[in-house]
Amino acid sequence: LRFMPRNGTGVIIISPTRELSMQTFGVLKELMAHHHHTYGLVMGGSNRQVESEKLGKGINILVATPGRLLDHLQNSPDFLYKNLQCLIIDEVDRILEIGFEEELKQIINLLPKRRQTMLFSATQTARIEALSKLALKSEPIYVGVHDNQDTATVDGLEQGYIVCPSEKRLLVLFTFLKKNRKKKVMVFFSSCMSVKYHHELFNYIDLPVTSIHGKQKQTKRTTTFFQFCNAESGILLCTDVAARGLDIPQVDWIVQYDPPDDPREYIHRVGRTARGSGTSGHALLLMRPEELGFLRYLKAAKVPLNEFEFSWQKIADIQLQLEKLIAKNYFLNQSAKEAFKSYVRAYDSHQLKQIFNVNTLDLQAVAKSFGFLVP
């Protein structure tokens, strides 16, 4: 409590992504409004020199992404962290998933040993177990929330799936979004290129959407994220970068256009809706007939899913117009090609290969779902 700027950094909070770091920093800012301690944020994509100067002046409570934190620990000589009291690692499972395990180990080894450490994770895996042995004291205290719950997702969430062959996927998505354009909807894709293409296509054919993906500049991601947070309605297309930990108010629908990697990823995606007690939301999973085996895995993970009923007669038949558009518009055509290739690559890299087997993909049918005229 007697910490002053000259004492350097007393608390470090590590977050997996820039978006989550900014959100954590926003909450910290509110909490610190009536306190004298200094606080700050360091993350990839920001001005490193400015961050280094602020660290030199003394930031008592620091929010950071792993890569940038390690950079400052190794290369910012005025960063005073020998008085660290507390290390908090948030969404540790996500940090490991996106490939920061080595950085985390280096960070833990560089920081003073006499400190309190807290790890927060939505799931418990062997890798987290191994990391906790390194980061925590010999006898850590485990606190499980909802360990004995019957379902892995919240009560206010109505969730279901529809079975849809590859060639009809885009038509089903377009019809659904057109019908729900006055609602707040998030749509998940498996690759950045797929998000980029569908963003360009839908806006071109008069269905306004926004998007967040890893290939965008940080300022663009930040602006889009906060605009969507504050909007009452809107459609956000995204990759899983947006799925974890972010608190986006009043999302009506989560649509998983491309299948999640495993039940854990499904749970994290749908966790963006029906947040808080007494709130409700809806989740829709699109599945090819060959993917129905995934339901067994979801059931084993305590995720209750029913098949949603819908009428094929009401699906907008815009396939011919789409094919003509993609054939004649050079930029959309190039974008569609990249998206098609990245969809197949992402499908091939699925962990559950017995369910999501790239050899079961009818590539001509998949090409149709990207608007290509198939001979």
C-alpha positions as CSV (number, residue, x, y, z in Angstrom):
1,L,0.0,0.0,0.0
2,R,2.9,2.3,0.6
3,F,4.2,1.7,-2.9
4,M,5.3,4.9,-4.7
5,P,6.4,5.4,-8.3
6,R,10.0,5.3,-7.2
7,N,9.5,1.7,-5.9
8,G,8.8,0.6,-9.5
9,T,6.3,-2.2,-10.4
10,G,4.5,-4.1,-7.6
11,V,1.8,-5.9,-9.6
12,I,2.0,-7.4,-13.1
13,I,-1.2,-8.6,-14.9
14,I,-0.5,-10.7,-18.0
15,S,-3.3,-11.0,-20.6
16,P,-3.2,-13.1,-23.9
17,T,-4.4,-10.6,-26.4
18,R,-4.2,-6.8,-27.0
19,E,-8.0,-6.5,-26.8
20,L,-8.2,-8.3,-23.4
21,S,-5.3,-6.2,-22.1
22,M,-7.1,-3.0,-23.0
23,Q,-10.3,-4.2,-21.4
24,T,-8.4,-5.2,-18.2
25,F,-6.7,-1.8,-18.2
26,G,-10.1,-0.1,-18.6
27,V,-11.4,-1.8,-15.5
28,L,-8.1,-1.0,-13.6
29,K,-8.5,2.6,-14.6
30,E,-11.9,2.8,-13.0
31,L,-10.7,1.0,-9.8
32,M,-7.7,3.3,-9.4
33,A,-9.7,6.6,-9.9
34,H,-9.4,7.5,-6.1
35,H,-5.9,5.9,-5.4
36,H,-2.5,7.4,-5.8
37,H,-0.7,4.4,-7.3
38,T,0.5,4.7,-10.9
39,Y,-0.7,2.2,-13.5
40,G,0.0,1.4,-17.2
41,L,-0.4,-0.8,-20.2
42,V,2.3,-2.3,-22.4
43,M,1.4,-4.4,-25.5
44,G,2.5,-5.3,-29.0
45,G,1.5,-2.7,-31.6
46,S,2.1,0.2,-29.2
47,N,5.1,2.6,-29.2
48,R,7.8,0.7,-27.4
49,Q,10.0,3.8,-26.7
50,V,7.1,5.6,-25.0
51,E,6.3,2.6,-22.9
52,S,10.0,2.2,-21.8
53,E,10.1,5.9,-20.7
54,K,6.9,5.4,-18.6
55,L,8.3,2.2,-17.0
56,G,11.4,4.2,-16.1
57,K,9.3,6.8,-14.2
58,G,7.6,3.9,-12.3
59,I,4.4,2.0,-13.0
60,N,3.1,0.4,-9.8
61,I,0.4,-1.8,-11.5
62,L,1.2,-3.0,-15.0
63,V,-1.1,-4.7,-17.5
64,A,0.9,-6.5,-20.3
65,T,0.8,-8.9,-23.2
66,P,3.5,-11.7,-22.8
67,G,5.7,-10.8,-25.8
68,R,6.0,-7.1,-25.0
69,L,6.5,-7.7,-21.3
70,L,9.4,-10.0,-21.9
71,D,10.9,-7.5,-24.3
72,H,10.8,-4.8,-21.6
73,L,12.2,-7.1,-18.9
74,Q,15.1,-7.9,-21.2
75,N,15.7,-4.6,-22.9
76,S,14.4,-1.7,-20.8
77,P,17.2,-1.0,-18.3
78,D,15.1,1.5,-16.2
79,F,12.2,-0.9,-15.7
80,L,12.3,-1.6,-11.9
81,Y,10.6,-4.9,-11.1
82,K,12.8,-6.2,-8.2
83,N,10.1,-5.1,-5.7
84,L,7.3,-7.1,-7.4
85,Q,4.7,-8.3,-4.9
86,C,2.1,-10.0,-7.1
87,L,2.0,-11.7,-10.6
88,I,-1.4,-12.4,-12.2
89,I,-1.6,-14.5,-15.3
90,D,-5.1,-14.3,-16.8
91,E,-6.5,-16.7,-19.4
92,V,-3.4,-18.8,-19.0
93,D,-4.9,-21.6,-21.2
94,R,-5.3,-19.1,-24.0
95,I,-1.8,-17.8,-23.6
96,L,-0.4,-21.3,-24.0
97,E,-2.7,-22.0,-27.0
98,I,-1.5,-19.0,-29.0
99,G,2.1,-20.1,-28.5
100,F,3.5,-18.0,-25.6
101,E,4.6,-20.9,-23.4
102,E,8.4,-20.2,-23.8
103,E,7.9,-16.4,-23.2
104,L,5.9,-17.2,-20.0
105,K,8.6,-19.5,-18.7
106,Q,11.3,-16.8,-19.3
107,I,9.1,-14.1,-17.7
108,I,8.6,-16.3,-14.6
109,N,12.3,-17.0,-14.3
110,L,13.2,-13.3,-14.6
111,L,10.8,-12.1,-11.9
112,P,11.6,-12.1,-8.2
113,K,10.8,-15.4,-6.5
114,R,9.3,-13.8,-3.3
115,R,5.9,-12.9,-4.7
116,Q,2.3,-13.9,-4.7
117,T,1.2,-15.6,-8.0
118,M,-2.3,-16.2,-9.4
119,L,-3.2,-18.2,-12.5
120,F,-6.7,-17.9,-14.0
121,S,-7.9,-20.4,-16.6
122,A,-11.2,-21.5,-18.0
123,T,-9.9,-25.0,-18.5
124,Q,-7.4,-27.3,-16.7
125,T,-4.8,-29.1,-18.9
126,A,-1.5,-30.9,-18.5
127,R,0.4,-27.9,-19.9
128,I,-1.3,-25.6,-17.3
129,E,-0.4,-28.1,-14.6
130,A,3.3,-28.0,-15.7
131,L,3.3,-24.2,-15.9
132,S,1.7,-23.9,-12.4
133,K,4.5,-26.1,-11.0
134,L,7.0,-23.5,-12.3
135,A,5.0,-20.4,-11.5
136,L,3.4,-21.2,-8.1
137,K,4.6,-22.3,-4.7
138,S,4.9,-25.9,-3.8
139,E,1.4,-26.1,-2.4
140,P,-0.9,-23.9,-4.5
141,I,-4.5,-23.4,-3.5
142,Y,-7.0,-24.5,-6.3
143,V,-10.3,-22.6,-6.5
144,G,-12.8,-24.2,-8.9
145,V,-15.8,-22.2,-10.0
146,H,-18.8,-24.3,-11.3
147,D,-16.9,-27.5,-11.0
148,N,-20.0,-29.5,-10.1
149,Q,-22.4,-27.8,-12.6
150,D,-24.5,-30.0,-14.9
151,T,-23.8,-27.9,-18.0
152,A,-20.7,-26.2,-19.2
153,T,-22.6,-23.2,-20.6
154,V,-24.8,-20.7,-18.9
155,D,-28.6,-21.2,-18.3
156,G,-29.8,-18.2,-20.3
157,L,-28.2,-19.5,-23.5
158,E,-30.4,-21.1,-26.1
159,Q,-28.1,-23.0,-28.3
160,G,-28.6,-25.2,-31.3
161,Y,-27.2,-26.4,-34.7
162,I,-28.4,-26.7,-38.3
163,V,-27.1,-29.3,-40.7
164,C,-26.1,-27.6,-44.0
165,P,-24.2,-29.0,-47.0
166,S,-21.1,-27.0,-48.0
167,E,-22.6,-25.5,-51.2
168,K,-25.5,-23.9,-49.2
169,R,-23.5,-22.5,-46.3
170,L,-23.0,-19.0,-47.6
171,L,-26.7,-18.7,-48.6
172,V,-27.8,-19.8,-45.1
173,L,-25.4,-17.3,-43.4
174,F,-26.5,-14.5,-45.7
175,T,-30.2,-15.2,-45.1
176,F,-29.7,-15.4,-41.3
177,L,-27.7,-12.2,-41.1
178,K,-30.2,-10.3,-43.3
179,K,-33.1,-11.4,-41.1
180,N,-31.1,-10.5,-37.9
181,R,-29.5,-7.3,-39.1
182,K,-31.2,-5.3,-36.3
183,K,-29.8,-7.5,-33.6
184,K,-26.2,-7.7,-32.2
185,V,-24.5,-10.7,-33.8
186,M,-21.0,-12.2,-33.8
187,V,-19.9,-14.6,-36.5
188,F,-16.8,-16.8,-36.1
189,F,-14.6,-17.9,-38.9
190,S,-11.6,-20.2,-38.9
191,S,-9.2,-17.8,-40.7
192,C,-8.3,-14.1,-41.1
193,M,-8.7,-14.3,-44.9
194,S,-12.2,-15.8,-44.6
195,V,-13.2,-12.9,-42.3
196,K,-11.7,-10.4,-44.7
197,Y,-13.5,-11.8,-47.8
198,H,-16.9,-12.1,-46.2
199,H,-16.5,-8.6,-44.8
200,E,-15.8,-7.2,-48.3
201,L,-18.5,-9.3,-49.9
202,F,-21.4,-8.6,-47.5
203,N,-20.7,-4.8,-47.5
204,Y,-20.5,-4.9,-51.3
205,I,-24.0,-6.5,-51.5
206,D,-25.5,-4.1,-49.0
207,L,-25.3,-6.1,-45.8
208,P,-23.3,-3.8,-43.4
209,V,-20.8,-5.8,-41.3
210,T,-17.6,-5.0,-39.3
211,S,-14.7,-7.3,-38.6
212,I,-11.8,-8.1,-36.3
213,H,-9.0,-10.4,-37.2
214,G,-5.3,-10.8,-36.5
215,K,-4.0,-9.3,-39.8
216,Q,-5.5,-5.9,-39.1
217,K,-3.5,-3.0,-37.7
218,Q,-4.0,-2.7,-33.9
219,T,-5.7,0.8,-34.2
220,K,-8.3,-0.7,-36.6
221,R,-9.0,-3.7,-34.3
222,T,-9.3,-1.4,-31.2
223,T,-11.7,1.1,-33.0
224,T,-13.9,-1.7,-34.3
225,F,-14.0,-3.5,-31.0
226,F,-15.1,-0.5,-29.0
227,Q,-17.6,0.6,-31.7
228,F,-19.2,-2.9,-31.5
229,C,-19.2,-2.8,-27.7
230,N,-21.1,0.4,-27.7
231,A,-23.5,-0.4,-30.5
232,E,-27.1,-1.6,-29.8
233,S,-27.1,-3.6,-33.0
234,G,-24.6,-4.7,-35.6
235,I,-22.8,-7.7,-37.1
236,L,-19.2,-8.5,-36.2
237,L,-17.2,-11.1,-38.2
238,C,-14.2,-12.4,-36.3
239,T,-11.6,-15.1,-35.7
240,D,-11.0,-16.6,-32.3
241,V,-8.9,-13.7,-31.3
242,A,-12.1,-12.0,-30.2
243,A,-13.6,-15.0,-28.5
244,R,-11.7,-15.2,-25.3
245,G,-12.3,-13.3,-22.1
246,L,-13.7,-10.2,-23.9
247,D,-16.7,-8.6,-22.3
248,I,-19.0,-7.4,-25.1
249,P,-22.4,-6.2,-23.8
250,Q,-25.8,-7.6,-25.0
251,V,-24.8,-9.9,-27.8
252,D,-28.0,-11.5,-29.1
253,W,-26.5,-14.2,-31.4
254,I,-23.2,-16.1,-31.6
255,V,-22.9,-17.8,-35.0
256,Q,-20.2,-20.4,-35.5
257,Y,-19.9,-20.4,-39.3
258,D,-16.7,-22.5,-39.3
259,P,-16.6,-25.3,-36.7
260,P,-14.5,-24.7,-33.5
261,D,-11.4,-26.7,-32.9
262,D,-12.8,-28.6,-29.9
263,P,-15.6,-28.3,-27.3
264,R,-13.4,-25.9,-25.2
265,E,-13.3,-23.5,-28.1
266,Y,-17.0,-23.8,-28.6
267,I,-17.6,-22.9,-24.9
268,H,-15.3,-19.9,-25.2
269,R,-17.0,-18.6,-28.3
270,V,-20.6,-18.9,-27.0
271,G,-19.3,-17.3,-23.7
272,R,-19.7,-13.9,-25.5
273,T,-23.5,-14.0,-25.1
274,A,-25.8,-14.4,-22.1
275,R,-23.2,-12.9,-19.8
276,G,-24.2,-12.0,-16.3
277,S,-27.2,-13.3,-14.3
278,G,-30.7,-13.0,-15.8
279,T,-29.5,-12.3,-19.3
280,S,-30.3,-14.4,-22.3
281,G,-28.6,-15.1,-25.7
282,H,-28.6,-17.5,-28.6
283,A,-25.9,-19.6,-30.3
284,L,-26.0,-21.2,-33.7
285,L,-23.5,-23.8,-35.0
286,L,-23.5,-24.6,-38.7
287,M,-22.5,-28.2,-39.4
288,R,-21.9,-30.3,-42.6
289,P,-23.6,-33.7,-42.4
290,E,-20.2,-35.3,-42.2
291,E,-19.5,-33.3,-39.0
292,L,-22.4,-34.5,-36.8
293,G,-20.0,-36.7,-34.8
294,F,-18.9,-33.5,-33.1
295,L,-22.2,-33.5,-31.1
296,R,-20.9,-36.5,-29.1
297,Y,-17.9,-34.5,-28.0
298,L,-20.1,-31.5,-27.1
299,K,-22.4,-33.8,-25.1
300,A,-19.4,-35.3,-23.2
301,A,-18.3,-31.7,-22.4
302,K,-21.8,-31.0,-20.9
303,V,-23.0,-28.8,-23.8
304,P,-26.7,-29.3,-24.5
305,L,-27.5,-28.7,-28.2
306,N,-30.7,-29.1,-30.1
307,E,-31.3,-29.0,-33.8
308,F,-32.8,-25.7,-34.9
309,E,-35.7,-26.0,-37.4
310,F,-35.7,-23.7,-40.4
311,S,-37.3,-23.7,-43.8
312,W,-35.1,-24.2,-46.9
313,Q,-37.8,-22.4,-48.9
314,K,-36.9,-19.2,-47.1
315,I,-33.2,-19.3,-47.9
316,A,-32.2,-16.5,-50.3
317,D,-31.2,-18.0,-53.6
318,I,-28.5,-15.5,-54.6
319,Q,-26.0,-18.1,-55.8
320,L,-26.2,-17.1,-59.5
321,Q,-25.8,-13.4,-58.7
322,L,-22.9,-14.2,-56.4
323,E,-21.1,-16.3,-59.0
324,K,-21.5,-13.5,-61.6
325,L,-20.2,-10.9,-59.1
326,I,-17.1,-13.0,-58.1
327,A,-16.4,-13.8,-61.8
328,K,-16.4,-10.1,-62.9
329,N,-15.0,-8.3,-59.8
330,Y,-11.3,-8.8,-59.7
331,F,-10.7,-7.7,-56.1
332,L,-13.5,-9.9,-54.7
333,N,-12.3,-12.8,-56.9
334,Q,-8.8,-12.6,-55.4
335,S,-10.1,-12.2,-51.9
336,A,-12.4,-15.2,-52.4
337,K,-9.5,-17.4,-53.7
338,E,-7.4,-16.5,-50.6
339,A,-10.3,-17.2,-48.3
340,F,-11.1,-20.6,-50.0
341,K,-7.4,-21.7,-49.6
342,S,-7.2,-20.6,-46.0
343,Y,-10.5,-22.4,-45.2
344,V,-9.2,-25.7,-46.5
345,R,-5.9,-25.2,-44.7
346,A,-7.6,-24.4,-41.4
347,Y,-9.9,-27.5,-41.9
348,D,-6.8,-29.7,-42.5
349,S,-5.3,-28.4,-39.3
350,H,-8.3,-29.4,-37.1
351,Q,-7.4,-31.4,-34.0
352,L,-10.4,-33.7,-34.2
353,K,-9.4,-35.3,-37.6
354,Q,-11.9,-38.2,-37.2
355,I,-14.7,-35.6,-37.3
356,F,-13.3,-32.8,-39.4
357,N,-11.5,-34.8,-42.0
358,V,-10.3,-32.7,-45.0
359,N,-10.8,-35.7,-47.3
360,T,-14.6,-35.6,-46.7
361,L,-14.7,-32.0,-48.1
362,D,-16.2,-31.8,-51.6
363,L,-13.9,-29.0,-52.9
364,Q,-16.3,-28.0,-55.7
365,A,-19.1,-27.6,-53.2
366,V,-16.8,-25.6,-50.9
367,A,-15.8,-23.4,-53.9
368,K,-19.5,-22.7,-54.5
369,S,-19.8,-21.5,-50.9
370,F,-17.2,-18.8,-51.7
371,G,-19.2,-17.7,-54.7
372,F,-17.2,-19.5,-57.5
373,L,-18.8,-20.8,-60.6
374,V,-18.0,-24.5,-60.6
375,P,-17.7,-26.2,-64.0
